[in-house]
Amino acid sequence: MKSPLRLYVHTPFCLHKCHYCDFNSHVFADPPWANYTKALVKELEDYATQPQFSGRKLSSIFFGGGTPSLAPASLFAEVLTTASDLFDFADDVEITLEANPGASEAERFKAYREAGINRLSIGVQSFDDVELKWLERIHSADEAVKAYHMARDAGFDNINLDLMYALPRQSFEQWLISLEKALVLNPEHLSCYQLTVEPHTALHVTHKKQKLALPDENLALQFFWQTRERLAQAGYAAYEISNFAKEGKHCKHNCGYWDYDDYIGIGAGAAGKWDKVNSEVLRYSNMRAPQTYIDAVLHDGKAVNSQETLSYQAAMGEAVWLGLRQSQGVDLLWFKQRFGQNLFDVYPLLTKQWINQGKLEVNGIQLKLTSAGLSLADDISASFLL
C-alpha cells in the first residue's frame, strides 16, 4: 500500500537573509513572480505525468521559503488550482503557508485564505525586540502580535508560531517571557527550536571569529525540559522533539516527513522523495538559484540538480532516524509491512544497546525514545544511519 502523498512548494525570495538562516533564500528587490509561478505550475504538471503518482491524492501541501508571504496570492491560487486538477485533494487536506510578520498586511491574509490556504505558520522567533534585532528579523514584537490578530480576523483557525530559544546570553527567564506572550495569543501549534549555528551561514563565520556566548549544555537542557513542562501545563502535547500542538492540531505535513511518506518538492532548491517498488527510495533536489531554476523548468519541465537512490538498507535506517523524532516513535508493524523485516532483526545490537541503557523502549507496537533518551535524540536517531 502506498503512503500518503504530499507536496512541498519552495519560494526562495526574501527581503533580508537573516544571519542564522541556512535555507535556500535569496534577496530580490523585485522577484520575478509571474515567471516563477509559471515554472511551479509547469514543474507540477511534469510530475503529474509520472506513473508513481497516478491516481494519488495530495494529503498536505506546504508553502515554505524564503518568505512565501511576500508572494502575490495569485501564485498560491494558481499552484493550488493546478494541484487540485492534476492530483485531487484528500477531504481533510492541510495547506500551510509560512508567513513573516514583517511582510504582513490584513489584505494579504484575506487573499491567502481565499486562495485556499487553511493553516498559517508565522515566523515570530521572539517577542523581545532586542532579541529580534540580534536575529536580524525585520519585524518587531508588536508587529508579530498584530500579524497574528490579522490572521485570526482573516478566518484562520489553525495557526503555528515559530519561536527560538538558547540565544547568546539569553536566560531561561527571558525565554519564558516570550513563551508566555505566545501562550496569551493561544495558537493551535507552537514550534520551539534551539538556535543552531549552521555551517555556511553568516552566523557561523561570526562564531568562528569570536565565539558567541551560547548557553552551555546544562542550561540548554533546562530550556528544553522546562519548555516541554510549561507547554504541557498549557495543553500543548509534545508530539515531536520541537513541536507542540493542541488536540488534533499536529502539523500533518511535517508528520508526513517523519512517517517517511512520499512527497514531491517543486521550486528552487526544493527536494522530493518517494518509495520505489523494490523498497529502495529515490530522492532528488532542485537547482537552487531562482533564475536558473526558472529557465530550466520553462525549457525542460524540470530542474533537478541532483538525484540518488537510497539502498534498501539505507532507507530502513532513514525511516527509523525520522520516526524516532516523534513521541509515538516508530510503528513496528508499519516497519515490517514497509520493509518486509522485523526492526529488531535488522538492528539487534543497536536496539538492545539503547534499550539496556534506558534510552529506548518498546511501548505496545512502537519503538520510542524514553524521557532519558530525549536529550540524546539526535545521537540515538543518527546511530541507525550508520
C-alpha positions, 0 to 999 in steps of 0.5 A: 500500500502506498503512503500518503502523498504530499507536496512541498512548494519552495519560494526562495525570495526574501527581503533580508537573509537573516544571519542564522538562516541556512535555507535556500533564500535569496534577496530580490528587490523585485522577484520575478513572480509571474515567471516563477509561478509559471515554472511551479505550475509547469514543474507540477504538471511534469510530475503529474505525468509520472506513473508513481503518482497516478491516481494519488491524492495530495494529503498536505501541501506546504508553502515554505521559503524564503518568505512565501508571504511576500508572494502575490496570492495569485501564485498560491491560487494558481499552484493550488488550482493546478494541484487540485486538477492534476492530483485531487485533494484528500477531504481533510487536506492541510495547506500551510503557508509560512508567513513573516510578520514583517511582510504582513498586511490584513489584505494579504491574509484575506487573499491567502485564505481565499486562495485556499490556504487553511493553516498559517505558520508565522515566523515570530522567533521572539517577542523581545525586540532586542532579541529580534534585532540580534536575529536580524528579523525585520519585524518587531514584537508588536508587529508579530502580535498584530500579524497574528490578530490579522490572521485570526480576523482573516478566518484562520483557525489553525495557526503555528508560531515559530519561536527560538530559544538558547540565544547568546546570553539569553536566560531561561527567564527571558525565554519564558517571557516570550513563551508566555506572550505566545501562550496569551495569543493561544495558537493551535501549534507552537514550534520551539527550536534551539538556535543552531549555528549552521555551517555556511551561514553568516552566523557561523563565520561570526562564531568562528571569529569570536565565539558567541556566548551560547548557553552551555549544555546544562542550561540548554537542557533546562530550556528544553525540559522546562519548555516541554513542562510549561507547554504541557501545563498549557495543553500543548502535547509534545508530539515531536522533539520541537513541536507542540500542538493542541488536540488534533492540531499536529502539523500533518505535513511535517508528520508526513516527513517523519512517517517517511511518506512520499512527497514531491518538492517543486521550486528552487532548491526544493527536494522530493522523495518517494518509495520505489517498488523494490523498497529502495527510495529515490530522492532528488533536489532542485537547482537552487538559484531562482533564475536558473531554476526558472529557465530550466523548468520553462525549457525542460519541465524540470530542474533537478540538480541532483538525484540518488537512490537510497539502498534498501538498507539505507532507507530502513535506517532513514525511516527509523532516524525520522520516526524516532523524532516523534513521541509515538516513535516508530510503528513496528508493524508499519516497519515490517509491512514497509520493509518486509523485516522485523526492526529488531532483526535488522538492528539487534545490537543497536536496539538492545544497546539503547534499550539496556541503557534506558534510552529506548523502549518498546511501548505496545507496537512502537519503538520510542525514545524514553524521557532519558533518551530525549536529550540524546535524540539526535545521537540515538536517531543518527546511530541507525544511519550508520 
